[in-house]
Amino acid sequence: MKKCFYAVFAALVAIALVIIGNRYMQNYEFNKNLQELTALGLQADKQTEELMKSVAQASAYQIMYADELIETKIDPDVFMKNAAKEYSQGILDEDKIVSYTQEILKQHPLFTPPQADSDYAQKMIVKGPQEKAVALNETLKKQKALADKMIYELKEKEMPYDALTWAYIATTQNIPADKIDSIFANWIGDEKQNMRLAERVKNYLKQGKVRPLTKKEEAFQRFYSDRMSLVINPVLQDKKQIAALTPEKCTDLIAEYFANQINENNFSLEAINNSLKEWNRDENYKKMFNDKLQNDLKEKKLYHFTYLEFMQFNTCNAKNQ
């Protein structure tokens, strides 16, 4: 009897160790991927800065040797603005490129004249920016692929709970089955995965397997949902980053973002003012935000967020909900 007890006890311990080990490995893998995702984002910021400086260098080189390269009289200020616009493709910060170009021209760099070295001229104007643009694109592709993979895996684990949740919502709110597909049409992540989720909800409805989640199931759903939030915004895991997001810093970021949206005609000022009324912040904060927004709108320039700034903006915006 005692031997039998020890055998059962040993088996239970072994099973527990396997479960704990699997959880540990899953946590380790997730945290490792999250660190890599953040590192790729910061690397993209650095490469974007390097690309803008390379573009500025190309612009400065052409201005300095305009007679030989362009063969027509140019206005340097007009040229550098046009060059910044052409190179930026609406993605890079044109004002920064112009600023970097002006700085390079002030330093009187010892560029090699084009007639002395055509390969050097080609590298300065074409190859330098092109190589940096390719490197940046590779980093962005890696970042997107990793984020997509992590979100896909988390959604797979969350799917049983989401399907039950939405089947229950559809029943209690009288949402017809033929409307289920449209609910998940624009969800984050893989389109086919979203379609499978919709089919699962419709099957639950068809079979009458509709019920609210248990407390344990809600906890699992919340766990995977919180992890997905970390993938979308890794800043949320960094306590130092969050502590650095003072009301003033958040005000600047949110005002710059919404000024961009207004300048690009994505939102109206009226819509943003209406949204501001719903913010869970005091009136002093709202006034500070409104003053900053009005100031940014007067400048009428588009602000290009870095990866880190956009993550910080998301965190700040969540605080205001």
Secondary structure, DSSP 8 states (H G I E B T S, - for coil): -HHHHHHHHHHHHHHHHHHHHHHHHHHHHHHHHHHHHHHHHHHHHHHHHHHHHHHHHHHHHHHHTHHHHT-S---HHHHHHHHHHHHHTTTS-HHHHHHHHHHHHHT------TTT-HHHHHIIIIIHHHHHHHHHHHHHHHHHHHHHHHHHHHHHHHHHHHHHHHHHHHHHTT--GGGHHHHHTT-SS-HHHHHHHHHHHHHHHHHT------HHHHHHHHHHHHHHHHHH-GGGG-HHHHHH--HHHHHHHHHHHHHHHHHTTSS-HHHHHHHHTTSSS-HHHHHHHHHHHHHHHHHT------HHHHHHHHHHHHHT-
